[in-house]
Structures are given as C-alpha cells and as structure tokens.
C-alpha cells in the first residue's frame, strides 16, 4: 500500500526568529519549519487556509504532505501546531521530514463501519469506541490513512480487536498489549431515575 501524498504549496522564508515570524504573519501567512532526517531545517510560510483545510480532514496526523517551496520539495508529516490564544488561528506549524527507510511514529484514525447492521446495536446495545486513534510505527512509504473497524457482525458484549482491523499491513502498534480492544458493543443502559421510581411501586405490589 503506497502512501498517498497531499501537495502543499509554500514559500521560503529567509530568516528565523520572532521578528521574522511576526512579519510573516503580518503578510497573512503562517510561519512553519521542516526539520529532521539529519538535514538542515527549512523555513517556510503557508497560506492559513491550506492549513485549516487539512486540519478539518479526519486523520490528518497520519497524512503525508509533499511541501513545495521554491526549489525545495520535501515529504513531511504535520507534527505540531500552535494557535492564537484568542482567535484560534494557526500561528506556527512544525513539519517532520520523512527519510526513506527510516520508520516513524504516527497516529492513525480508526474508522467504524457496519453500525447500521450490527445485531447487538439493533438490540439496543451501545457501541463503545475504546480507541479513536492508534499510534503505530510505519515506513514513510507505507503510512495508512485510516484503519477500518467492521462492527457489522458484533452482538452485545462482542468486540473488535487489533487483529480484526483492516489496513494494518506493514505497520506495528506501539501498544504492547497483545491484540488490544478497539471497540465493543456494551449492553443497553438502564435509566437510573426510572429504576429508582419503579422500585417503590414494585414493593407495594409485593405487599398486596
């Protein structure tokens, strides 16, 4: 499974430091840095609309971006994001450079499918997603976009585990627990207030 690349257009920044970063923001762009793989850091600036577009996509932490700025082209992961404390607008982004053959840790989102036909859910069971994301070690050329958990066959008290997921080929979970649980179908919940209200009535009925 080849890693899907998402292109991002950026511009190069000549200077580092707070003053240069503020100047970049005044120009309507977000300062960012590409680091890692034993190479010098590259300073770039990105349109904030591009960043927000990617943040609104599910599973962005495992998306691989191909950033192009001038004569620079790098494959990266979006690692850290700083936001303005009032406006919540992005004010700085850290990208980790990917190097072929050097595995990386990524968080991959879990997609649930089959809820509408699950026997347990149809009988009133409640789907409990234990892990919405899973951290794994993967080769940069084989980073999955999502893992898929199929709950269509689950009855009450059944579960989906790591070995049941789709899309895990070639990656290793960092969780050391063997075949850990991803999602379960729990028994129907009982309204506590209704139960307490019914208790005195049941007691009276027994006295008759």
RODO-2510 file (C-alpha; in nm, 4 decimals, decimal comma):
residues 208
     n   res          X          Y          Z
     1     x     0,0000     0,0000     0,0000
     2     x     0,1728     0,3147    -0,1216
     3     x     0,1484     0,6278     0,0871
     4     x    -0,0808     0,8908    -0,0621
     5     x     0,0883     1,2286    -0,0994
     6     x    -0,1025     1,5529    -0,0426
     7     x     0,0624     1,8513    -0,2166
     8     x     0,1119     2,1794    -0,0298
     9     x     0,2413     2,4963    -0,1940
    10     x     0,4546     2,7194     0,0279
    11     x     0,7154     2,9941     0,0046
    12     x     1,0631     3,0010     0,1538
    13     x     1,1471     3,2245     0,4489
    14     x     1,4949     3,3733     0,4711
    15     x     1,5121     3,4458     0,8428
    16     x     1,4284     3,2729     1,1699
    17     x     1,3279     3,4382     1,4971
    18     x     1,0241     3,6048     1,6499
    19     x     1,0592     3,9239     1,4473
    20     x     1,0685     3,7368     1,1179
    21     x     0,7754     3,5183     1,2229
    22     x     0,5671     3,8242     1,3129
    23     x     0,6475     3,9785     0,9744
    24     x     0,5289     3,6581     0,8055
    25     x     0,2000     3,6732     0,9960
    26     x     0,1510     4,0396     0,9075
    27     x     0,1804     3,9326     0,5448
    28     x    -0,1141     3,6967     0,6024
    29     x     0,0878     3,3758     0,6082
    30     x     0,1730     3,1177     0,8736
    31     x     0,5419     3,0583     0,9543
    32     x     0,6444     2,6937     0,9543
    33     x     0,9575     2,4816     0,9737
    34     x     1,0578     2,1497     0,8208
    35     x     1,3051     1,9532     1,0335
    36     x     1,4548     1,6071     1,0768
    37     x     1,6288     1,3303     0,8798
    38     x     1,9683     1,4755     0,9797
    39     x     1,9302     1,7692     0,7409
    40     x     1,9184     2,1431     0,7997
    41     x     1,5843     2,2930     0,8889
    42     x     1,3920     2,4679     0,6118
    43     x     1,1896     2,7792     0,6958
    44     x     0,8675     2,8193     0,5009
    45     x     0,5436     3,0211     0,5018
    46     x     0,2000     2,8772     0,4200
    47     x    -0,1425     3,0193     0,3417
    48     x    -0,3513     2,9629     0,6602
    49     x    -0,6455     2,8439     0,4501
    50     x    -0,4390     2,5460     0,3379
    51     x    -0,3579     2,4552     0,6972
    52     x    -0,7198     2,4816     0,8140
    53     x    -0,8364     2,2772     0,5162
    54     x    -0,6076     1,9934     0,6215
    55     x    -0,6972     2,0182     0,9901
    56     x    -1,0635     1,9653     0,9043
    57     x    -0,9841     1,6361     0,7328
    58     x    -1,0125     1,3237     0,9502
    59     x    -0,6846     1,1516     1,0281
    60     x    -0,4599     1,4444     0,9366
    61     x    -0,1922     1,3274     1,1826
    62     x    -0,1039     1,0373     0,9520
    63     x    -0,1322     1,2251     0,6222
    64     x     0,1896     1,2630     0,4263
    65     x     0,2371     1,6022     0,2629
    66     x     0,4658     1,6958    -0,0213
    67     x     0,5636     2,0550     0,0515
    68     x     0,6990     2,2522    -0,2405
    69     x     0,8609     2,5904    -0,1798
    70     x     1,0873     2,7377    -0,4462
    71     x     1,3354     2,4689    -0,5461
    72     x     1,2665     2,2709    -0,2257
    73     x     1,0425     1,9642    -0,2247
    74     x     1,0027     1,7628     0,0971
    75     x     0,7801     1,4793     0,2141
    76     x     0,6612     1,5567     0,5646
    77     x     0,4209     1,4833     0,8481
    78     x     0,2410     1,7641     1,0305
    79     x     0,3716     1,7226     1,3856
    80     x     0,2937     2,0276     1,5987
    81     x     0,0621     2,3238     1,5692
    82     x     0,0443     2,6489     1,7646
    83     x    -0,2761     2,8534     1,7718
    84     x    -0,3522     3,2114     1,8694
    85     x    -0,4981     3,2094     2,2254
    86     x    -0,7908     3,4338     2,1279
    87     x    -0,8692     3,3748     1,7612
    88     x    -0,7590     3,0075     1,7461
    89     x    -0,5938     3,0863     1,4143
    90     x    -0,2795     2,8818     1,3382
    91     x     0,0373     3,0821     1,4110
    92     x     0,3107     2,8212     1,3613
    93     x     0,3462     2,4691     1,2210
    94     x     0,6199     2,2077     1,2648
    95     x     0,6654     1,9514     0,9896
    96     x     0,8829     1,6426     1,0281
    97     x     1,0829     1,5497     0,7214
    98     x     1,0486     1,1874     0,6105
    99     x     1,3507     0,9873     0,5007
   100     x     1,3159     0,6613     0,3028
   101     x     1,3950     0,3593     0,5185
   102     x     1,3618     0,5471     0,8482
   103     x     1,0435     0,4410     1,0259
   104     x     0,8283     0,6992     1,2028
   105     x     0,5637     0,7030     1,4742
   106     x     0,2222     0,8175     1,3543
   107     x    -0,1310     0,8304     1,4925
   108     x    -0,3775     0,6664     1,2567
   109     x    -0,7510     0,7324     1,2909
   110     x    -0,9954     0,4424     1,3333
   111     x    -1,2988     0,4442     1,1025
   112     x    -1,6022     0,2464     1,2214
   113     x    -1,8279     0,0769     0,9679
   114     x    -2,1258    -0,1566     0,9895
   115     x    -2,3057     0,0082     1,2830
   116     x    -2,6387     0,0067     1,0992
   117     x    -2,6443    -0,3736     1,0675
   118     x    -2,4793    -0,4793     1,3951
   119     x    -2,7106    -0,7297     1,5729
   120     x    -2,6030    -0,6022     1,9135
   121     x    -2,6722    -0,2392     1,8310
   122     x    -3,0084    -0,3326     1,6781
   123     x    -3,0988    -0,4985     2,0105
   124     x    -3,0246    -0,1794     2,1996
   125     x    -2,6554    -0,2287     2,2667
   126     x    -2,4258     0,0723     2,2821
   127     x    -2,1153     0,0994     2,0660
   128     x    -1,8165     0,1939     2,2793
   129     x    -1,5136     0,3019     2,0758
   130     x    -1,2157     0,2444     2,3035
   131     x    -0,9544     0,3824     2,0611
   132     x    -1,0340     0,6543     1,8082
   133     x    -0,6680     0,6654     1,7009
   134     x    -0,3824     0,4161     1,7232
   135     x    -0,0131     0,5011     1,7352
   136     x     0,1981     0,2795     1,5113
   137     x     0,5461     0,2538     1,3680
   138     x     0,5473     0,2653     0,9890
   139     x     0,7755     0,3099     0,6930
   140     x     0,7279     0,6505     0,5247
   141     x     0,6351     0,4691     0,2048
   142     x     0,3597     0,2716     0,3800
   143     x     0,1688     0,5049     0,6145
   144     x    -0,2030     0,4158     0,6199
   145     x    -0,4610     0,6930     0,6016
   146     x    -0,7060     0,5111     0,8316
   147     x    -0,7730     0,1782     0,9989
   148     x    -1,1199     0,0312     0,9459
   149     x    -1,3087    -0,1482     1,2238
   150     x    -1,6036    -0,3526     1,0953
   151     x    -1,8667    -0,3935     1,3684
   152     x    -2,1392    -0,5355     1,1415
   153     x    -2,1243    -0,8835     1,2986
   154     x    -2,0970    -0,7762     1,6623
   155     x    -2,3601    -0,8801     1,9147
   156     x    -2,3833    -0,7470     2,2710
   157     x    -2,0531    -0,7951     2,4608
   158     x    -1,8626    -0,8677     2,1375
   159     x    -1,5616    -0,6584     2,0397
   160     x    -1,3217    -0,5657     1,7613
   161     x    -0,9510    -0,6064     1,8332
   162     x    -0,6277    -0,5013     1,6650
   163     x    -0,6089    -0,8239     1,4632
   164     x    -0,9587    -0,7560     1,3249
   165     x    -0,8736    -0,4148     1,1768
   166     x    -0,8352    -0,3561     0,8054
   167     x    -0,5400    -0,1579     0,6724
   168     x    -0,2759    -0,2608     0,9263
   169     x    -0,0439    -0,4333     0,6800
   170     x     0,3208    -0,3381     0,7251
   171     x     0,2763    -0,1369     1,0462
   172     x     0,3426    -0,2196     1,4122
   173     x     0,1370    -0,0806     1,7029
   174     x     0,3339     0,0851     1,9806
   175     x     0,0845    -0,0549     2,2336
   176     x     0,2493    -0,3626     2,3862
   177     x    -0,0798    -0,5246     2,4933
   178     x    -0,1398    -0,8273     2,2681
   179     x    -0,4390    -0,7884     2,0363
   180     x    -0,5877    -0,4972     2,2296
   181     x    -0,9547    -0,3944     2,2097
   182     x    -1,0626    -0,1235     1,9642
   183     x    -1,4409    -0,1157     2,0092
   184     x    -1,7108    -0,3102     2,1946
   185     x    -2,0887    -0,3350     2,1942
   186     x    -2,1999    -0,2871     2,5540
   187     x    -2,5360    -0,3989     2,6983
   188     x    -2,8213    -0,1454     2,6897
   189     x    -2,8016     0,1204     2,9592
   190     x    -3,0838     0,1443     3,2130
   191     x    -3,2174     0,4791     3,3172
   192     x    -3,1294     0,5005     3,6894
   193     x    -3,4054     0,7510     3,7695
   194     x    -3,6718     0,5303     3,6090
   195     x    -3,5416     0,2269     3,8007
   196     x    -3,5490     0,4130     4,1322
   197     x    -3,9000     0,5412     4,0629
   198     x    -4,0249     0,1928     3,9810
   199     x    -3,8781     0,0347     4,2949
   200     x    -4,1415     0,1657     4,5465
   201     x    -4,4223     0,0626     4,3106
   202     x    -4,2801    -0,2880     4,2851
   203     x    -4,2523    -0,3086     4,6647
   204     x    -4,6161    -0,2089     4,7073
   205     x    -4,7251    -0,4680     4,4533
   206     x    -4,5442    -0,7405     4,6506
   207     x    -4,7304    -0,6420     4,9684
   208     x    -5,0707    -0,6898     4,8077
***
